[in-house]
């Protein structure tokens, strides 16, 4: 039971309640820029501060309702989020690509293409964690590496996850609500357009900087070491992770209640399998492989600590959105009418909020718009048959726009953290947007709008 109150929390919250979330985002954006040493040592305290700023007054004012919502976002969203990230981070960190791999423009573009293809089948997080370290090592001799990591985030950590429910969480939630597994292949031409533009632009930029650097080799000995993989047995555990995620979407084993929160048994089973895969990976892989892979736990710790603050402070924003026309963003909800509206509003909000609940919010709005009163799974089928362009717009917006900010999708922040840990300077939160995502991605999304949604 959610609470004894009859009024939905999202209907009574004002926009002032979103200020802690804004404070959390500004902290992530400004502290690393103006006080990097302070941020490095105290980011956990800052995350805890904003979490308390939102939770203490909410618990005082709304008591049982607030407690339920905080527990729900922690147990149903944050804990599974950390578990799957930790499992993928651990298993991929135990896979080491050895040998001479020199980061030329052609090699780098090829690696980005491979990662983009893999992302739809092993998830953007899985593909990112598997390839970011080999990508960085191949380019360790290059002076200008920042733009390389940014394009890696664009392609592998986001756009590449467009084609299957395994690629990105919002598509997986659509699959759970009746969208056929292979329906998202209808996003292929949109994804192809964005990928073609980004890879072409990347190759031009990489070629320019490569010529300026005289293409110095990655090894000082000049010896060409054949490529090989250490810890290849971890691909079994990676397949186990992918299988567990897929299982949780197709198997229904009932529900259990944990601290008053209803949790599907298959989700708990999935989380248990993911933890098991990570532990087996650690137990069966030599420590030397992780050391040679420059594996540390700091990137995972940073993501886990910062995202608990993000998830908790994000709760009021999501509740207001989910209240639809009864909430304080009713004007926004009523304004969304055309396919390009859905594409841009879903996308812009997914750039700063969790793209999975944002996707669900506008999917629910879409079902109510065309098929009010119809059972959800039946309505999804009717949308696919009669108004599929709207569902395409929501799906593409949720996935593509995740590349706009570091917090737009789970692997973005982790890729940035790994890159910085290995010596690649990365732009600040706003620097990433102003220098890269706005001038590069926004024109791509305008192109998609003109080609597919007008």
Secondary structure in CASP SS format (residue, H / E / C, confidence):
PFRMAT SS
TARGET T0000
AUTHOR 0000-0000-0000
METHOD secondary structure of the structure
MODEL  1
X C 1.00
X C 1.00
X C 1.00
X C 1.00
X C 1.00
X C 1.00
X C 1.00
X C 1.00
X H 1.00
X H 1.00
X H 1.00
X H 1.00
X C 1.00
X C 1.00
X H 1.00
X H 1.00
X H 1.00
X H 1.00
X H 1.00
X H 1.00
X H 1.00
X H 1.00
X H 1.00
X H 1.00
X H 1.00
X H 1.00
X H 1.00
X H 1.00
X H 1.00
X H 1.00
X H 1.00
X H 1.00
X H 1.00
X H 1.00
X C 1.00
X H 1.00
X H 1.00
X H 1.00
X H 1.00
X H 1.00
X H 1.00
X H 1.00
X H 1.00
X H 1.00
X H 1.00
X H 1.00
X H 1.00
X H 1.00
X H 1.00
X H 1.00
X H 1.00
X H 1.00
X H 1.00
X H 1.00
X H 1.00
X H 1.00
X H 1.00
X H 1.00
X H 1.00
X H 1.00
X H 1.00
X H 1.00
X C 1.00
X H 1.00
X H 1.00
X H 1.00
X H 1.00
X H 1.00
X H 1.00
X H 1.00
X H 1.00
X H 1.00
X H 1.00
X H 1.00
X H 1.00
X H 1.00
X H 1.00
X H 1.00
X H 1.00
X H 1.00
X H 1.00
X H 1.00
X H 1.00
X H 1.00
X H 1.00
X H 1.00
X H 1.00
X H 1.00
X H 1.00
X H 1.00
X H 1.00
X H 1.00
X H 1.00
X C 1.00
X C 1.00
X E 1.00
X E 1.00
X E 1.00
X C 1.00
X C 1.00
X C 1.00
X C 1.00
X C 1.00
X C 1.00
X H 1.00
X H 1.00
X H 1.00
X H 1.00
X H 1.00
X H 1.00
X H 1.00
X H 1.00
X H 1.00
X H 1.00
X H 1.00
X H 1.00
X H 1.00
X H 1.00
X H 1.00
X H 1.00
X H 1.00
X H 1.00
X H 1.00
X H 1.00
X H 1.00
X H 1.00
X H 1.00
X H 1.00
X H 1.00
X H 1.00
X H 1.00
X H 1.00
X H 1.00
X H 1.00
X H 1.00
X H 1.00
X H 1.00
X H 1.00
X C 1.00
X C 1.00
X C 1.00
X C 1.00
X C 1.00
X C 1.00
X C 1.00
X H 1.00
X H 1.00
X H 1.00
X H 1.00
X H 1.00
X H 1.00
X H 1.00
X H 1.00
X H 1.00
X H 1.00
X C 1.00
X C 1.00
X C 1.00
X H 1.00
X H 1.00
X H 1.00
X H 1.00
X C 1.00
X C 1.00
X C 1.00
X C 1.00
X C 1.00
X C 1.00
X H 1.00
X H 1.00
X H 1.00
X H 1.00
X H 1.00
X H 1.00
X H 1.00
X H 1.00
X C 1.00
X C 1.00
X C 1.00
X C 1.00
X C 1.00
X C 1.00
X H 1.00
X H 1.00
X H 1.00
X H 1.00
X H 1.00
X H 1.00
X H 1.00
X H 1.00
X H 1.00
X H 1.00
X H 1.00
X H 1.00
X H 1.00
X H 1.00
X H 1.00
X H 1.00
X H 1.00
X H 1.00
X H 1.00
X H 1.00
X H 1.00
X H 1.00
X H 1.00
X H 1.00
X H 1.00
X H 1.00
X H 1.00
X H 1.00
X H 1.00
X H 1.00
X C 1.00
X C 1.00
X C 1.00
X C 1.00
X C 1.00
X C 1.00
X C 1.00
X C 1.00
X C 1.00
X C 1.00
X C 1.00
X C 1.00
X C 1.00
X C 1.00
X C 1.00
X E 1.00
X E 1.00
X E 1.00
X C 1.00
X C 1.00
X C 1.00
X H 1.00
X H 1.00
X H 1.00
X H 1.00
X H 1.00
X H 1.00
X H 1.00
X H 1.00
X H 1.00
X H 1.00
X H 1.00
X H 1.00
X H 1.00
X H 1.00
X H 1.00
X H 1.00
X H 1.00
X C 1.00
X C 1.00
X C 1.00
X C 1.00
X E 1.00
X E 1.00
X E 1.00
X E 1.00
X C 1.00
X C 1.00
X E 1.00
X E 1.00
X E 1.00
X E 1.00
X H 1.00
X H 1.00
X H 1.00
X H 1.00
X H 1.00
X H 1.00
X H 1.00
X H 1.00
X H 1.00
X H 1.00
X H 1.00
X H 1.00
X H 1.00
X H 1.00
X H 1.00
X H 1.00
X H 1.00
X H 1.00
X H 1.00
X H 1.00
X C 1.00
X C 1.00
X H 1.00
X H 1.00
X H 1.00
X H 1.00
X H 1.00
X H 1.00
X C 1.00
X C 1.00
X C 1.00
X C 1.00
X C 1.00
X H 1.00
X H 1.00
X H 1.00
X H 1.00
X H 1.00
X H 1.00
X H 1.00
X H 1.00
X H 1.00
X H 1.00
X H 1.00
X H 1.00
X H 1.00
X H 1.00
X H 1.00
X H 1.00
X H 1.00
X H 1.00
X H 1.00
X H 1.00
X H 1.00
X H 1.00
X H 1.00
X H 1.00
X H 1.00
X C 1.00
X H 1.00
X H 1.00
X H 1.00
X C 1.00
X C 1.00
X C 1.00
X H 1.00
X H 1.00
X H 1.00
X H 1.00
X H 1.00
X H 1.00
X C 1.00
X C 1.00
X C 1.00
X H 1.00
X H 1.00
X H 1.00
X H 1.00
X H 1.00
X H 1.00
X H 1.00
X H 1.00
X H 1.00
X H 1.00
X H 1.00
X H 1.00
X H 1.00
X H 1.00
X C 1.00
X C 1.00
X H 1.00
X H 1.00
X H 1.00
X H 1.00
X H 1.00
X H 1.00
X H 1.00
X H 1.00
X H 1.00
X H 1.00
X H 1.00
X H 1.00
X H 1.00
X H 1.00
X H 1.00
X H 1.00
X H 1.00
X C 1.00
X C 1.00
X C 1.00
X C 1.00
X H 1.00
X H 1.00
X H 1.00
X H 1.00
X H 1.00
X H 1.00
X H 1.00
X H 1.00
X H 1.00
X H 1.00
X H 1.00
X C 1.00
X H 1.00
X H 1.00
X H 1.00
X H 1.00
X H 1.00
X H 1.00
X H 1.00
X H 1.00
X H 1.00
X H 1.00
X H 1.00
X H 1.00
X H 1.00
X H 1.00
X H 1.00
X H 1.00
X H 1.00
X C 1.00
X C 1.00
X C 1.00
X C 1.00
X C 1.00
X H 1.00
X H 1.00
X H 1.00
X H 1.00
X H 1.00
X H 1.00
X H 1.00
X H 1.00
X H 1.00
X H 1.00
X H 1.00
X H 1.00
X C 1.00
X C 1.00
X C 1.00
X C 1.00
X C 1.00
X C 1.00
X C 1.00
X H 1.00
X H 1.00
X H 1.00
X H 1.00
X H 1.00
X H 1.00
X H 1.00
X H 1.00
X H 1.00
X H 1.00
X H 1.00
X H 1.00
X H 1.00
X H 1.00
X H 1.00
X H 1.00
X H 1.00
X H 1.00
X H 1.00
X H 1.00
X H 1.00
X H 1.00
X H 1.00
X H 1.00
X H 1.00
X C 1.00
END
